[in-house]
Amino acid sequence: MKDIALDLGISAVTVSKVLRGHPDISEATKQRVLQRVKELKYRPNLMARSLVTGRTSLVAMVVPDLVHSFFPEIAITLSTELRKNGYSMLIAWTAEDPDVQLSEIEHLVSLGIDSMIIATSGDDITCFRMLEDQGIPYVLLDRDVPELKAPFVGGDDVLAGKLATQHLIESGCKRIAHICGPSMSPGHRRLQGYKEALTAAGLPIKEKYIVTPTESGPRSFHHGFEAAKRLFEVHPRVDGIFAFNDQLAVGAMEAAFALGLRVPKDLQIIGCGNHPLGVDLRLPLSTIDQNTKKLGEKSAKALLSLLGKSTAPRRVVLKPTLIVRSTSGKASRVS
């Protein structure tokens, strides 16, 4: 910066203000500095700057799953919005393992992260207390932890469970099963919505129709295949399945095909998440759309409010949308 300042006949402070986007620099001076910066291929040393400002302009996103589309879709919008405000984003993947989550968060703290957005794995809140002790603000994403006072951005998972189950009921299903998600708030609440829809329709809640994949980790196709195989051994056999996510639903559908069942004639299936590939399957998958783009936008606003660059409510819960395709009912879209 000193070289640029000497070369242009201005102060190093002026160069610094231009690089930080300070508003009290004239447009002409700004363009001269930026042109020289471009010619020299200068890049500020973020670690050195952080020693002076206490900020790195880095935000971290900590999520349990990057294999499937839900969190990556949120990350794309979130990163785009943060970039507009001068922040870069790092992503850490925990694979639904609380120990990995703690280790990743400790490492991110050592890098001087300004803020974090976290979709937590497990019930241990040690990592959150550590962030609070260190004065690092964070936002909870998708997975709610009621005992924490941090901002939360997510979907109405009880309503998601209700919409999916009500749709199967209205499509004529009488023996509706649920393949459960991880033991976190989305899993608990979608199960709650499933049960509430059955009760409202006068249908019994049968525990034998509620199954949890035997293998741990992010819920994927093979989890759904395994869980559905167990469901199909229960008598009387189920005629509808609401799966926690689309990956489980597709796995359940493959298990049905392997058994010779016809979807949707013998068995209707609906997932949750509106996976981009769901519409391209040989039987396009009915699902619940959680509006990942809006979740990303609201997450960015919540983070920026913590960083003093915006205002946002402490709690944002978005309503899901039912999308009916070939695996159940008649193709349509209903809010």
C-alpha positions as a Markdown table, in Angstrom:
| # | Residue | x | y | z |
|---|---|---|---|---|
| 1 | Met | 0.0 | 0.0 | 0.0 |
| 2 | Lys | 2.9 | 2.3 | 0.7 |
| 3 | Asp | 4.3 | 1.7 | -2.8 |
| 4 | Ile | 0.9 | 2.5 | -4.4 |
| 5 | Ala | 0.5 | 5.6 | -2.3 |
| 6 | Leu | 4.0 | 6.9 | -3.2 |
| 7 | Asp | 3.4 | 6.1 | -6.8 |
| 8 | Leu | 0.1 | 8.0 | -7.0 |
| 9 | Gly | 1.1 | 10.8 | -4.7 |
| 10 | Ile | -1.5 | 10.1 | -2.0 |
| 11 | Ser | -1.4 | 8.8 | 1.5 |
| 12 | Ala | -1.4 | 5.1 | 2.5 |
| 13 | Val | -4.5 | 5.8 | 4.6 |
| 14 | Thr | -6.3 | 6.8 | 1.4 |
| 15 | Val | -5.2 | 3.6 | -0.3 |
| 16 | Ser | -6.5 | 1.6 | 2.7 |
| 17 | Lys | -9.8 | 3.4 | 2.6 |
| 18 | Val | -10.3 | 2.6 | -1.1 |
| 19 | Leu | -9.6 | -1.1 | -0.5 |
| 20 | Arg | -12.1 | -1.1 | 2.4 |
| 21 | Gly | -14.8 | 0.7 | 0.4 |
| 22 | His | -14.8 | 3.8 | 2.5 |
| 23 | Pro | -17.3 | 6.3 | 1.2 |
| 24 | Asp | -15.4 | 9.5 | 1.7 |
| 25 | Ile | -12.9 | 8.9 | -1.2 |
| 26 | Ser | -13.6 | 10.6 | -4.5 |
| 27 | Glu | -14.5 | 8.5 | -7.5 |
| 28 | Ala | -11.5 | 9.7 | -9.4 |
| 29 | Thr | -9.1 | 8.8 | -6.7 |
| 30 | Lys | -10.8 | 5.4 | -6.1 |
| 31 | Gln | -10.4 | 4.5 | -9.8 |
| 32 | Arg | -6.7 | 5.5 | -9.9 |
| 33 | Val | -6.0 | 3.3 | -6.8 |
| 34 | Leu | -8.0 | 0.3 | -8.1 |
| 35 | Gln | -6.3 | 0.5 | -11.5 |
| 36 | Arg | -2.9 | 0.5 | -9.9 |
| 37 | Val | -3.9 | -2.3 | -7.6 |
| 38 | Lys | -5.0 | -4.3 | -10.7 |
| 39 | Glu | -1.7 | -3.6 | -12.5 |
| 40 | Leu | 0.3 | -4.8 | -9.4 |
| 41 | Lys | -2.0 | -7.8 | -8.8 |
| 42 | Tyr | -2.1 | -6.7 | -5.2 |
| 43 | Arg | -4.2 | -8.7 | -2.7 |
| 44 | Pro | -4.6 | -7.6 | 1.0 |
| 45 | Asn | -3.2 | -10.0 | 3.6 |
| 46 | Leu | -6.4 | -10.8 | 5.5 |
| 47 | Met | -4.5 | -12.3 | 8.5 |
| 48 | Ala | -2.4 | -9.1 | 8.8 |
| 49 | Arg | -5.5 | -6.9 | 8.5 |
| 50 | Ser | -7.3 | -8.9 | 11.2 |
| 51 | Leu | -4.5 | -8.1 | 13.7 |
| 52 | Val | -5.4 | -4.5 | 13.2 |
| 53 | Thr | -9.2 | -4.6 | 12.7 |
| 54 | Gly | -10.1 | -7.8 | 14.7 |
| 55 | Arg | -12.1 | -8.9 | 11.6 |
| 56 | Thr | -11.2 | -11.3 | 8.8 |
| 57 | Ser | -14.3 | -10.9 | 6.6 |
| 58 | Leu | -14.7 | -14.6 | 6.7 |
| 59 | Val | -18.0 | -16.4 | 7.6 |
| 60 | Ala | -18.2 | -20.2 | 8.1 |
| 61 | Met | -21.1 | -22.5 | 7.2 |
| 62 | Val | -21.1 | -25.8 | 9.2 |
| 63 | Val | -23.5 | -28.4 | 7.9 |
| 64 | Pro | -24.0 | -32.2 | 8.4 |
| 65 | Asp | -24.4 | -33.1 | 4.8 |
| 66 | Leu | -23.0 | -31.9 | 1.5 |
| 67 | Val | -23.8 | -35.0 | -0.6 |
| 68 | His | -27.4 | -34.1 | -1.2 |
| 69 | Ser | -28.8 | -30.8 | -2.5 |
| 70 | Phe | -30.5 | -29.1 | 0.4 |
| 71 | Phe | -27.5 | -27.5 | 2.2 |
| 72 | Pro | -25.5 | -26.9 | -1.0 |
| 73 | Glu | -28.5 | -25.0 | -2.5 |
| 74 | Ile | -28.7 | -22.9 | 0.6 |
| 75 | Ala | -24.9 | -22.3 | 0.5 |
| 76 | Ile | -25.0 | -21.0 | -3.1 |
| 77 | Thr | -27.5 | -18.2 | -2.3 |
| 78 | Leu | -26.0 | -17.5 | 1.1 |
| 79 | Ser | -22.5 | -17.1 | -0.3 |
| 80 | Thr | -23.7 | -14.9 | -3.1 |
| 81 | Glu | -25.5 | -12.6 | -0.7 |
| 82 | Leu | -22.5 | -12.4 | 1.7 |
| 83 | Arg | -20.1 | -11.7 | -1.2 |
| 84 | Lys | -22.1 | -8.6 | -2.1 |
| 85 | Asn | -21.4 | -7.3 | 1.4 |
| 86 | Gly | -17.6 | -8.0 | 1.3 |
| 87 | Tyr | -17.6 | -11.4 | 3.0 |
| 88 | Ser | -16.1 | -14.8 | 1.9 |
| 89 | Met | -17.5 | -18.1 | 3.1 |
| 90 | Leu | -15.9 | -21.3 | 4.2 |
| 91 | Ile | -17.8 | -24.6 | 4.5 |
| 92 | Ala | -17.2 | -27.4 | 6.9 |
| 93 | Trp | -19.0 | -30.8 | 6.7 |
| 94 | Thr | -19.6 | -32.8 | 9.9 |
| 95 | Ala | -21.3 | -36.0 | 8.5 |
| 96 | Glu | -23.8 | -35.9 | 11.3 |
| 97 | Asp | -21.0 | -36.5 | 13.8 |
| 98 | Pro | -21.0 | -34.2 | 16.9 |
| 99 | Asp | -17.3 | -34.9 | 17.6 |
| 100 | Val | -16.4 | -33.9 | 14.0 |
| 101 | Gln | -18.6 | -30.8 | 14.5 |
| 102 | Leu | -16.7 | -29.7 | 17.6 |
| 103 | Ser | -13.3 | -30.3 | 15.9 |
| 104 | Glu | -14.3 | -28.3 | 12.8 |
| 105 | Ile | -15.7 | -25.4 | 14.8 |
| 106 | Glu | -12.6 | -25.2 | 17.0 |
| 107 | His | -10.5 | -25.1 | 13.8 |
| 108 | Leu | -12.6 | -22.4 | 12.3 |
| 109 | Val | -12.4 | -20.3 | 15.5 |
| 110 | Ser | -8.6 | -20.5 | 15.3 |
| 111 | Leu | -8.8 | -19.0 | 11.8 |
| 112 | Gly | -10.5 | -15.9 | 13.2 |
| 113 | Ile | -13.9 | -16.4 | 11.6 |
| 114 | Asp | -16.2 | -13.4 | 12.1 |
| 115 | Ser | -19.4 | -15.4 | 12.3 |
| 116 | Met | -20.9 | -18.8 | 11.7 |
| 117 | Ile | -24.1 | -20.4 | 10.5 |
| 118 | Ile | -24.6 | -23.9 | 11.8 |
| 119 | Ala | -26.9 | -26.8 | 11.1 |
| 120 | Thr | -26.0 | -28.8 | 14.2 |
| 121 | Ser | -25.3 | -32.5 | 14.6 |
| 122 | Gly | -26.4 | -34.1 | 17.9 |
| 123 | Asp | -27.7 | -32.6 | 21.1 |
| 124 | Asp | -24.3 | -31.5 | 22.6 |
| 125 | Ile | -24.2 | -27.7 | 22.8 |
| 126 | Thr | -20.6 | -27.4 | 24.0 |
| 127 | Cys | -19.5 | -25.9 | 20.7 |
| 128 | Phe | -22.1 | -23.2 | 20.9 |
| 129 | Arg | -21.1 | -22.3 | 24.5 |
| 130 | Met | -17.5 | -22.0 | 23.2 |
| 131 | Leu | -18.6 | -19.6 | 20.5 |
| 132 | Glu | -20.5 | -17.5 | 23.0 |
| 133 | Asp | -17.5 | -17.4 | 25.4 |
| 134 | Gln | -15.3 | -16.2 | 22.5 |
| 135 | Gly | -17.8 | -13.6 | 21.4 |
| 136 | Ile | -18.3 | -15.2 | 18.0 |
| 137 | Pro | -21.9 | -14.6 | 16.8 |
| 138 | Tyr | -23.7 | -17.5 | 15.1 |
| 139 | Val | -27.0 | -18.4 | 13.4 |
| 140 | Leu | -28.8 | -21.7 | 13.7 |
| 141 | Leu | -29.9 | -23.1 | 10.3 |
| 142 | Asp | -32.6 | -25.7 | 9.7 |
| 143 | Arg | -32.1 | -27.4 | 13.1 |
| 144 | Asp | -33.5 | -25.6 | 16.1 |
| 145 | Val | -32.0 | -25.7 | 19.6 |
| 146 | Pro | -34.6 | -24.1 | 21.8 |
| 147 | Glu | -32.2 | -23.6 | 24.8 |
| 148 | Leu | -30.0 | -21.3 | 22.7 |
| 149 | Lys | -30.8 | -17.7 | 22.1 |
| 150 | Ala | -29.1 | -17.4 | 18.7 |
| 151 | Pro | -31.1 | -16.4 | 15.6 |
| 152 | Phe | -32.8 | -19.3 | 13.8 |
| 153 | Val | -33.6 | -19.7 | 10.1 |
| 154 | Gly | -35.5 | -22.8 | 8.9 |
| 155 | Gly | -38.7 | -24.3 | 7.6 |
| 156 | Asp | -41.9 | -25.3 | 9.3 |
| 157 | Asp | -41.2 | -29.0 | 9.6 |
| 158 | Val | -44.5 | -29.8 | 11.4 |
| 159 | Leu | -46.4 | -28.3 | 8.5 |
| 160 | Ala | -44.1 | -30.3 | 6.1 |
| 161 | Gly | -45.1 | -33.5 | 7.8 |
| 162 | Lys | -48.8 | -32.6 | 7.8 |
| 163 | Leu | -48.8 | -31.6 | 4.1 |
| 164 | Ala | -47.2 | -34.8 | 3.0 |
| 165 | Thr | -49.3 | -37.1 | 5.1 |
| 166 | Gln | -52.6 | -35.3 | 4.4 |
| 167 | His | -51.8 | -35.6 | 0.7 |
| 168 | Leu | -51.4 | -39.4 | 1.0 |
| 169 | Ile | -54.6 | -39.6 | 3.0 |
| 170 | Glu | -56.5 | -37.5 | 0.4 |
| 171 | Ser | -55.1 | -39.8 | -2.3 |
| 172 | Gly | -56.8 | -42.8 | -0.7 |
| 173 | Cys | -54.0 | -44.2 | 1.5 |
| 174 | Lys | -55.1 | -45.9 | 4.7 |
| 175 | Arg | -51.9 | -47.5 | 6.0 |
| 176 | Ile | -49.3 | -44.7 | 5.9 |
| 177 | Ala | -45.7 | -45.3 | 7.1 |
| 178 | His | -43.0 | -42.8 | 7.9 |
| 179 | Ile | -39.2 | -43.3 | 7.4 |
| 180 | Cys | -37.6 | -41.1 | 10.0 |
| 181 | Gly | -34.8 | -38.6 | 9.7 |
| 182 | Pro | -31.9 | -37.9 | 12.2 |
| 183 | Ser | -32.9 | -37.3 | 15.8 |
| 184 | Met | -32.9 | -33.5 | 15.4 |
| 185 | Ser | -35.7 | -30.9 | 15.3 |
| 186 | Pro | -36.6 | -31.5 | 11.6 |
| 187 | Gly | -36.9 | -35.2 | 12.1 |
| 188 | His | -38.9 | -34.8 | 15.3 |
| 189 | Arg | -41.2 | -32.2 | 13.9 |
| 190 | Arg | -41.9 | -33.9 | 10.6 |
| 191 | Leu | -42.8 | -37.1 | 12.6 |
| 192 | Gln | -45.1 | -34.9 | 14.7 |
| 193 | Gly | -46.8 | -33.5 | 11.6 |
| 194 | Tyr | -47.3 | -37.0 | 10.3 |
| 195 | Lys | -48.9 | -38.1 | 13.5 |
| 196 | Glu | -51.1 | -35.0 | 13.7 |
| 197 | Ala | -52.4 | -35.5 | 10.2 |
| 198 | Leu | -53.3 | -39.2 | 10.9 |
| 199 | Thr | -55.1 | -38.2 | 14.1 |
| 200 | Ala | -57.0 | -35.4 | 12.4 |
| 201 | Ala | -58.2 | -37.9 | 9.7 |
| 202 | Gly | -59.2 | -40.5 | 12.3 |
| 203 | Leu | -56.5 | -43.0 | 11.3 |
| 204 | Pro | -54.5 | -44.9 | 14.0 |
| 205 | Ile | -50.9 | -44.2 | 14.7 |
| 206 | Lys | -49.1 | -47.5 | 14.5 |
| 207 | Glu | -45.5 | -47.7 | 15.7 |
| 208 | Lys | -44.8 | -50.6 | 13.4 |
| 209 | Tyr | -45.3 | -48.2 | 10.5 |
| 210 | Ile | -42.7 | -45.8 | 11.8 |
| 211 | Val | -39.1 | -46.9 | 11.0 |
| 212 | Thr | -35.6 | -45.4 | 11.5 |
| 213 | Pro | -32.7 | -46.5 | 9.2 |
| 214 | Thr | -30.4 | -48.8 | 11.1 |
| 215 | Glu | -27.2 | -47.0 | 9.8 |
| 216 | Ser | -26.2 | -43.6 | 11.1 |
| 217 | Gly | -25.0 | -40.6 | 9.0 |
| 218 | Pro | -26.8 | -38.3 | 6.5 |
| 219 | Arg | -30.0 | -40.0 | 5.3 |
| 220 | Ser | -29.4 | -41.3 | 1.7 |
| 221 | Phe | -30.8 | -43.7 | -0.9 |
| 222 | His | -29.5 | -46.9 | 0.8 |
| 223 | His | -31.0 | -45.9 | 4.1 |
| 224 | Gly | -34.4 | -45.6 | 2.4 |
| 225 | Phe | -34.0 | -49.0 | 0.6 |
| 226 | Glu | -33.1 | -50.7 | 3.9 |
| 227 | Ala | -35.9 | -49.1 | 5.9 |
| 228 | Ala | -38.6 | -49.8 | 3.3 |
| 229 | Lys | -37.6 | -53.5 | 3.1 |
| 230 | Arg | -38.4 | -53.7 | 6.8 |
| 231 | Leu | -41.7 | -51.9 | 6.3 |
| 232 | Phe | -42.8 | -54.3 | 3.5 |
| 233 | Glu | -42.4 | -57.2 | 6.0 |
| 234 | Val | -45.1 | -55.7 | 8.2 |
| 235 | His | -48.7 | -56.9 | 7.8 |
| 236 | Pro | -51.0 | -55.5 | 6.6 |
| 237 | Arg | -48.5 | -53.9 | 4.2 |
| 238 | Val | -48.4 | -50.2 | 4.0 |
| 239 | Asp | -50.0 | -48.4 | 1.0 |
| 240 | Gly | -48.3 | -45.0 | 1.5 |
| 241 | Ile | -44.9 | -43.8 | 2.6 |
| 242 | Phe | -43.8 | -40.3 | 3.7 |
| 243 | Ala | -40.0 | -40.2 | 3.9 |
| 244 | Phe | -38.0 | -37.6 | 5.8 |
| 245 | Asn | -36.2 | -36.5 | 2.6 |
| 246 | Asp | -36.2 | -37.2 | -1.1 |
| 247 | Gln | -33.2 | -39.5 | -0.9 |
| 248 | Leu | -35.0 | -41.8 | 1.5 |
| 249 | Ala | -38.1 | -41.7 | -0.7 |
| 250 | Val | -36.2 | -42.7 | -3.8 |
| 251 | Gly | -34.5 | -45.6 | -1.9 |
| 252 | Ala | -38.0 | -46.7 | -0.7 |
| 253 | Met | -39.3 | -46.6 | -4.3 |
| 254 | Glu | -36.4 | -48.8 | -5.5 |
| 255 | Ala | -37.2 | -51.3 | -2.7 |
| 256 | Ala | -40.8 | -51.3 | -3.9 |
| 257 | Phe | -39.8 | -52.0 | -7.5 |
| 258 | Ala | -37.5 | -54.8 | -6.3 |
| 259 | Leu | -40.5 | -56.4 | -4.6 |
| 260 | Gly | -42.6 | -56.0 | -7.8 |
| 261 | Leu | -44.9 | -53.4 | -6.3 |
| 262 | Arg | -46.4 | -50.8 | -8.6 |
| 263 | Val | -46.0 | -47.1 | -7.7 |
| 264 | Pro | -48.4 | -45.4 | -7.3 |
| 265 | Lys | -51.0 | -48.1 | -7.8 |
| 266 | Asp | -49.9 | -50.4 | -5.0 |
| 267 | Leu | -47.9 | -47.9 | -3.0 |
| 268 | Gln | -47.8 | -44.1 | -3.0 |
| 269 | Ile | -44.6 | -42.3 | -1.9 |
| 270 | Ile | -43.7 | -38.7 | -1.1 |
| 271 | Gly | -40.4 | -37.2 | 0.1 |
| 272 | Cys | -39.3 | -33.8 | 1.3 |
| 273 | Gly | -36.7 | -31.4 | 0.0 |
| 274 | Asn | -37.6 | -31.1 | -3.7 |
| 275 | His | -34.3 | -32.6 | -4.9 |
| 276 | Pro | -33.4 | -31.2 | -8.4 |
| 277 | Leu | -33.3 | -34.7 | -9.8 |
| 278 | Gly | -36.7 | -35.7 | -8.4 |
| 279 | Val | -38.5 | -34.4 | -11.5 |
| 280 | Asp | -36.2 | -36.5 | -13.8 |
| 281 | Leu | -36.8 | -39.9 | -12.3 |
| 282 | Arg | -38.6 | -42.6 | -14.3 |
| 283 | Leu | -41.4 | -41.8 | -11.9 |
| 284 | Pro | -41.1 | -38.1 | -10.9 |
| 285 | Leu | -41.2 | -37.9 | -7.1 |
| 286 | Ser | -43.8 | -36.1 | -5.1 |
| 287 | Thr | -42.2 | -33.9 | -2.5 |
| 288 | Ile | -42.3 | -31.0 | -0.1 |
| 289 | Asp | -40.5 | -27.9 | -1.3 |
| 290 | Gln | -38.6 | -26.0 | 1.5 |
| 291 | Asn | -37.6 | -23.0 | -0.7 |
| 292 | Thr | -33.8 | -23.3 | -0.3 |
| 293 | Lys | -33.2 | -20.0 | -2.2 |
| 294 | Lys | -35.3 | -18.1 | 0.3 |
| 295 | Leu | -33.6 | -19.9 | 3.2 |
| 296 | Gly | -30.2 | -18.8 | 1.8 |
| 297 | Glu | -31.4 | -15.2 | 1.5 |
| 298 | Lys | -32.9 | -15.1 | 5.0 |
| 299 | Ser | -29.7 | -16.8 | 6.4 |
| 300 | Ala | -27.5 | -14.1 | 4.9 |
| 301 | Lys | -29.7 | -11.4 | 6.3 |
| 302 | Ala | -29.5 | -12.9 | 9.8 |
| 303 | Leu | -25.7 | -13.2 | 9.6 |
| 304 | Leu | -25.3 | -9.7 | 8.3 |
| 305 | Ser | -27.5 | -8.4 | 11.1 |
| 306 | Leu | -25.1 | -10.0 | 13.6 |
| 307 | Leu | -22.2 | -8.4 | 11.8 |
| 308 | Gly | -23.9 | -5.0 | 12.0 |
| 309 | Lys | -24.7 | -4.6 | 8.3 |
| 310 | Ser | -28.4 | -5.3 | 8.3 |
| 311 | Thr | -31.5 | -5.8 | 10.5 |
| 312 | Ala | -33.4 | -9.1 | 10.7 |
| 313 | Pro | -35.8 | -10.9 | 13.0 |
| 314 | Arg | -34.4 | -13.3 | 15.5 |
| 315 | Arg | -36.5 | -16.2 | 14.2 |
| 316 | Val | -37.5 | -16.9 | 10.6 |
| 317 | Val | -39.6 | -19.9 | 9.8 |
| 318 | Leu | -40.7 | -20.4 | 6.2 |
| 319 | Lys | -43.8 | -22.3 | 5.1 |
| 320 | Pro | -43.2 | -25.4 | 2.8 |
| 321 | Thr | -45.1 | -26.2 | -0.4 |
| 322 | Leu | -46.5 | -29.5 | -1.5 |
| 323 | Ile | -45.5 | -30.6 | -5.0 |
| 324 | Val | -47.5 | -33.6 | -6.4 |
| 325 | Arg | -45.9 | -35.7 | -9.1 |
| 326 | Ser | -46.2 | -39.2 | -10.5 |
| 327 | Thr | -45.5 | -41.2 | -7.3 |
| 328 | Ser | -48.7 | -40.1 | -5.7 |
| 329 | Gly | -52.1 | -38.5 | -6.6 |
| 330 | Lys | -52.5 | -36.2 | -9.6 |
| 331 | Ala | -49.7 | -33.8 | -10.6 |
| 332 | Ser | -50.3 | -30.3 | -9.3 |
| 333 | Arg | -48.9 | -27.7 | -6.9 |
| 334 | Val | -50.6 | -26.7 | -3.8 |
| 335 | Ser | -49.5 | -24.3 | -1.0 |
